[in-house]
Amino acid sequence: MTNKIEKNLKFWGHNCFSIESNKTLLITDPWFSKSGAFFGSWFQYPKNHNLQDDILNLINIYDDVNIFISHEHQDHYDKRFLSKVRKDATILIPSYKDKFFKNDCSSLNLKVIEIKDTQKVYLNKHFWVKPYISHIGINHDSALLIATDEFNFFNQNDCKIFDRLKEINEKIDYYSVQFSGATWHPSNFILSSKRKKEISSEKVSNKLNSVLRGVSELKPKYFLPAAGPAIFPYLEDNLSYGIDNIFIHQNYLNDYLKNNSINNTLYLEPGAYLDDKRIKPIEPPSCLKQIEEYKKDTIDIWQQLDITFDRSLLEKSIIERLERIQDIDIINAPVLIFNFANKFDNKDYLNKNKIFIDLSNKKILTSFEYNLPFEEIMAEKKYFALMHSDERWQNVYLSLRAKVLREPDIFNNDLNMFLFSDVENIRENFILTHNISNERIEIKNKNGEIFEINRYCPHNGADLCNAEINSDNYLICPRHGWKFDLNNKGVDKLSKTSINSRKLP
């Protein structure tokens, strides 16, 4: 450590950084909302709401202002903040195949420029950026390489492109990537406490192993954990504490990194310039009193929602989605159940308080006797009312305001795409995912045995040619940590999908 303060790089909270170079300002993913994200469920930790005026004042100092938004999730794409930005600022976004994000950004009346994958864009002659884009199925995300005369900064945020880090040839001074979880499984699923802890532990381990792989691959001078953690002041308290769930905090990360001899991590408070003396992690909230204190100047959006549920409109929305994918083969998908009674009752096999959706046959069932695999989503009527409004389904699910019962507890990619797609892009999402390349490659395990496998992960298309193979002969996907058993035809133990492994002589 050299006790250096980098005055051209400042952290503003969550995944927001500002980079200043030669009279040009770049800001990444500004999120300052007092109402959180996903209908008031996710909030920034530590709090950064008080910094909104400061960053707006910084924006007003510069003639050349660029704001990069990595993807459309509300903890990165804060439309309320962007509506306050002066109108001559430029919004830079990745060029996704799905144009929902571009069209939505354009509604802000700001100049919007799309950047293609690995396209180098000069903001001035001393300052350029280059995105690395992941887009397949429901996954839209991007990382950004930022280069100035003073330093190179790779901000990977939520983007899981660990399989592409070898493409980066530049020496990285500062590296940032998400380390805390961001999904509804297992926290919202009806499982035993023991099983939830087991799944959470495995997912946390996968996430931290990916972080370690990124730091080891890029060898930055400093690692800057960001893009989380979040806290959930209006949901169950234990989610905010980060204990026995996937929403871990910096203290957990710090212990893991120290145990793996990573000693170049900087833990920055919102509003701080990069300062290499900041080596102590920020402690998580540990009691209800701290969470209540956090709430004081926030807004409970969920309680303010005034929306009426209409079953016929929800069925109409479902049917429209099914019609878009009518000719796409979906095999052995579990029956999807929307339960607006908000409690489980397998004797209610008629559709009085439930809608039974048969994805494989593209129809709504009149009854279901719970004798086949199913996934049942239970929530209050307000939740399902949002689904037949103009709101995006994925934002509704990310509100974490439902309970889910899945029997058996096996991830199904088709069901996931149906739930998380927009109606406008659902067909394209299915086509892209179903047509992931079936190219075959040969890989070698630690014992020198050779296996032939599908090169790309069936979940999200990650390139597996350099994937880790552990001592138990599981090939581990570099993006989401799925474990494919090379001894069992390459089947992943949780999703039951396969990379079709075959041992060669």
Phi, psi and omega in degrees: 000139185243009182054047181260140172246122181269101187284352180260003181226119184230142179259135183243002180113147182054249178245024182264119173235150169243138180235125182246130180205117175051054175068013175245138180243131173240133176236138179248134169042059180290126178223108184232012188297135174280351179255012175069209180223159178056060177059041173076027179264316184260134177228154181293141173221126353295167181297141178227013184301326184290351184264358185301314180295326180297316182285329174294323176295321177298317179301322183287344178286327189265142175281327184247104185240127179233135179237117179264127176247118189287323180194179194272359179297142192293342176277002174236332184244087184264095186293328179295320177293314183297332178292343179268349183284141182300149195284352177265007175286154180251130175264123176257129179225156175293151177272092178274152177296319175282124187264015176303312185297315180299314182296322180291319177299322182296336180290349181278355181062033172246157177290126182243127178238125175274142178239133181281164179304127180060018176282124179275122181240120180275123174277327163206181188291349179249008195209115179222162179228156179211118181273152170241115194253137172242121180210102172208133183061229183276355185270114174236116180199166180204151170251163183224125171268124183243124183235127172235176177295337184270325186198165171244132183233121176253110180257102184271345183038236183276353193287127190269030187278047178297337178285352182249002185297335179294344178287343185275115183263341182288148173288124185263123177274316183232135183229131178229139178204152178296141178235342182262154185290164183206037179230172183266359177250127009261003191302324184264003184264146179279100182218163175294156178302320180297315181293321177299318179296319180298312181294316180299316181299318180292319180293320177297317179299317178299316181296314182291325175298322178294318177300314179299320179296319179296316179295319181291324182287313186274336179050055180288160172295320181220142174256131183241094179295134182203196183056039183135173006283165170254164168235169191227071189295341181253010175244196181299135186301322186296336178298325182283337183281339178072027180250127179060027171217183186273354186268061186290161180248180188296331180297321178293314178300315183300316179299318181296313182295318178299319180294341178251022173061032173261112188237019182245031182270135177245131181251105188261138172279146174305134181093003184257140167290158179296118186228117187281011171268353184272079186250004179260133180292154176278126183287144178284165170297144185234358181206164182299326180301319180292323179291319178296324177296319179300322186294340197307318181247031177250172184239131178270087184298321185301316181291336181276348182295128178237095187215141186255132179280136177225108184302319183296324178290324177294317178297323178297319178296319179296313182298321178299320177294316180297322180294327180294334184244022186305323185263008181265127181289122173236119188249128172058035174285141176295155175291131180264129185238125171260117186245103182264008168281344174067025174205150184276133176209102183283357174276342176276071184270353169272168189265044179294310182240017184219156171239125182257121186246119178262098183293322184297324181254005174056053179207161173268130182272150176279337178203163178207126188261015175059036178253006179230165176303142181210161170228117186247125179256120185247125181201168177289164186298331178303320180301311182285335175296322176299329183286340174254016172261199179275002183285151178284137181301319183297327177291327177295314181294323180287355174291344180059030184257023178229162168250145185233132173244122182237120179231116352286168183279073181234127179295135177238118186294322181295316179297320179298319178293322179298320183284324190258355179277154165279152182299328182291333184243008185297320181296313180297322179298317178295317183296313181298317182289320180290342182250026171303135185307138176260025176306141181252142177225166175252137178230160183236133180272185185294339180265005180084005178284143184252134178233145171261132183220166167290133186292328189247138180297133182290347182279305189223012174075018179297142177282122186261009187294334178242023183291150177288141171242118186277181186291343177268008178069032170263130172273128187254120179297130183290347183269307185239006174076015176299143185245112182260122184280105182294338179278351182231056176061020177074030181276134174281133190288339181263318184265344183065012171280167190220152170254013172052058181286147178217122181285133181259154177300000000 
